[in-house]
Amino acid sequence: MRISFPKIILASALVAVSTTAHALEPVHLEVKDHHFTPDHFTVPAGQRFIIELVNHDDTVDEFESYDLKFEKIVVQGGTISVHAGPLHPGTYKFFDDYHPDSATGTVTVTEAP
């Protein structure tokens, strides 16, 4: 069987993509009584990640982070997804812009081992 050179390159590229393109599981957050649960989580540096937020409050909330550069409305009973990263090691803050004194949280980004 004869395989042309371009097909070998394409097959190798597909294998490389499939072995390196594993996304992190989404980080699941809830907001209830204007507090995030959990209010802190950790992700590895240099990787994109997704935050899924469910709003159990009876009001609209605004999930926001100056550090992570997002701002998104989540209606009562609703769920949103936010894509973030890749980030450098450090601590990043997020909050509900409508309840910034009570609904706050942080993301710690750590170097991969």
C-alpha positions in Angstrom: 0.0 0.0 0.0 1.4 3.4 -1.0 0.6 6.5 1.1 1.5 9.8 -0.3 3.6 12.2 1.8 0.9 14.8 2.2 -1.5 12.2 3.6 1.1 11.1 6.2 1.5 14.8 7.3 -2.2 15.2 7.6 -2.6 12.0 9.6 0.2 13.1 11.9 -1.3 16.5 12.4 -4.7 15.0 13.2 -3.1 12.7 15.8 -1.2 15.6 17.3 -4.3 17.8 17.6 -6.4 15.0 19.1 -3.8 14.3 21.8 -3.1 17.9 22.8 -6.5 19.6 22.4 -8.0 18.3 25.7 -10.1 21.0 27.4 -10.5 21.2 31.1 -13.8 20.2 32.5 -16.0 23.3 33.0 -15.8 24.9 36.4 -19.3 24.8 37.9 -20.4 27.8 40.0 -23.7 28.7 41.5 -25.0 32.0 42.8 -27.6 31.9 45.6 -28.6 34.5 48.1 -26.0 36.7 46.4 -23.0 34.4 47.2 -21.0 32.3 44.9 -20.5 28.6 45.6 -17.7 27.8 45.4 -16.3 31.3 45.9 -12.8 30.1 45.0 -11.3 27.6 42.5 -7.9 26.8 40.9 -7.0 26.3 37.3 -3.6 25.6 35.6 -1.7 28.4 33.9 -1.5 28.7 30.2 -4.9 26.9 29.5 -8.3 28.2 28.5 -11.2 27.2 30.7 -14.9 27.5 30.9 -16.9 28.7 33.9 -20.6 27.6 34.0 -22.7 29.7 36.4 -26.2 28.8 37.5 -28.3 31.6 39.0 -30.5 30.4 41.9 -31.3 34.0 43.0 -34.7 35.5 42.4 -33.1 38.5 40.7 -30.9 39.1 37.6 -27.2 39.0 38.3 -24.2 40.3 36.4 -21.2 38.0 36.5 -18.2 40.2 36.0 -14.4 40.3 36.3 -12.1 43.1 35.4 -9.1 40.7 35.8 -10.5 38.0 33.5 -12.1 40.6 31.2 -15.7 39.4 31.0 -19.1 40.8 31.9 -22.3 38.7 31.4 -25.9 38.9 32.6 -27.5 35.8 34.0 -31.3 35.8 34.6 -32.9 34.2 37.5 -32.9 30.4 37.0 -30.6 30.8 34.1 -27.2 29.3 33.3 -24.4 31.0 31.4 -20.9 29.9 30.2 -17.9 32.2 30.2 -14.6 31.3 28.4 -11.4 32.6 30.1 -7.7 32.2 29.8 -5.1 31.3 29.2 -3.7 33.1 32.2 -0.4 33.6 34.0 0.0 32.4 37.6 -1.7 34.6 40.1 -5.1 35.4 41.7 -8.0 36.9 39.8 -11.2 38.3 41.2 -14.8 38.0 40.0 -18.1 39.4 41.4 -21.7 40.1 40.8 -21.8 43.7 39.7 -25.3 44.1 41.1 -24.3 42.8 44.6 -20.5 43.5 44.7 -20.3 43.5 48.5 -21.7 40.0 49.0 -21.1 38.1 45.7 -17.4 37.9 45.2 -14.9 35.2 44.4 -11.4 34.4 43.2 -9.6 32.2 40.7 -6.1 31.0 41.6 -3.9 30.1 38.5 -1.0 27.8 39.3 1.9 26.5 37.3 1.5 23.1 35.9 3.5 20.5 37.9 
